[in-house]
Amino acid sequence: MQLQGKTIVVTGVSSGIGSEVVRLARFAGARVIGIDRNDPSLSLDGFVKADLSTPAAIDAAVAQLPERVDALCNIAGVPGTAPAKLVGEVNYLGLRHLTERVLPRIARGGAIVNVASILGAEWPQRVNEHKALAQAKGFEAGAHWLRDHPVPQATCYQYFKEALIVWSTVQSQEWFLQHGVRMNCVAPGPVFTPILGDFVAMLGEDRVQADAHRMLRPAFADEIAPVIAWLCSDASRWVSGANVPVDGGLASTYL
Ligand SMILES: NC(=O)c1ccc[n+]([C@@H]2O[C@H](COP(=O)([O-])OP(=O)(O)OC[C@H]3O[C@@H](n4cnc5c(N)ncnc54)[C@H](O)[C@@H]3O)[C@@H](O)[C@H]2O)c1
């Protein structure tokens, strides 16, 4: 896979899937600028330390990015063991805000990749709600909509991953037509990263056991990263508005 000469901004670089994307993208020739609230422990071509849960911090981070980038990978995220408000801010509202702010810097032919989850697979059950939230444009309008439509703590992670898939899908075509920038989601199943234990706590033993019998094992982060990198590359130049499961076939067993 060729990423030679591309400048890629990656969030969540200091752990898990984000770290693997950095390694792979740099190996494939990209210049990678990372953003995370924690310091990274691997080589990068640039790093911005930022908390991606507030618009002010996001705007300050964007001001430090290169004027022109080829791709943005939104990988930073928190599990549903965090307070629902924070899950919404990091996994959805902040991601949306960052993407809207970076879009003017993304060159034609560029790409945006959002890391969703297999836990967002039930978006069709709430599609109208998620479309209404997608229509509440901007961080503040989105936060206001969420105050009027509170999300239960127990399912907040699933809700915001569903919302991310719906927003990405409905927004992607406009940006592809107007800016020539593609936007796609990747939906991993369980992955061996530091937050896997949080997902077990969040879902409960019964659901975890049920899923365990439907798959060989959780993924390693280096099995997710190549799909994200491919979606940044010119090889996927006609792929836009897709949500690509990378889950060892787990989602297919829900049919
Ligand atoms: N691990 C899994 O089983 C799994 C499954 C499906 C989807 N995902 C998604 O993959 C993405 C990456 O998760 P991971 O498993 O690599 O987790 P991780 O905890 O290893 O990495 C997440 C990174 O995001 C950063 N981050 C969190 N909140 C932030 C904030 N407010 N500002 C800036 N950075 C912040 C963390 O510092 C960390 O470096 C997340 O969006 C997660 O929801 C993970």
The ligand as an ORCA input file, in Angstrom:
! r2SCAN-3c Opt
* xyz 0 1
  N     -10.557     -1.918     21.529
  C     -11.719     -2.327     21.038
  O     -12.186     -3.449     21.322
  C     -12.483     -1.429     20.084
  C     -13.524     -2.012     19.348
  C     -14.247     -1.210     18.461
  C     -13.940      0.125     18.341
  N     -12.940      0.667     19.075
  C     -12.662      2.098     18.892
  O     -11.349      2.241     18.419
  C     -10.860      3.529     18.785
  C      -9.472      3.364     19.406
  O      -9.616      2.608     20.576
  P      -8.450      1.711     21.184
  O      -9.036      0.387     21.436
  O      -7.213      1.871     20.400
  O      -8.353      2.424     22.627
  P      -7.093      3.025     23.425
  O      -7.602      3.424     24.751
  O      -5.966      2.070     23.334
  O      -6.740      4.330     22.588
  C      -7.575      5.458     22.594
  C      -6.710      6.699     22.463
  O      -7.599      7.825     22.412
  C      -7.065      8.830     23.249
  N      -8.135      9.698     23.750
  C      -9.200      9.329     24.504
  N      -9.902     10.418     24.849
  C      -9.272     11.486     24.304
  C      -9.504     12.891     24.331
  N     -10.534     13.435     25.020
  N      -8.662     13.699     23.663
  C      -7.593     13.174     23.000
  N      -7.310     11.869     22.955
  C      -8.140     11.027     23.605
  C      -6.407      8.079     24.396
  O      -5.464      8.883     25.085
  C      -5.775      6.899     23.662
  O      -4.471      7.202     23.240
  C     -11.890      4.138     19.713
  O     -12.689      5.051     18.999
  C     -12.714      2.937     20.145
  O     -14.037      3.303     20.474
  C     -12.195     -0.091     19.934
*
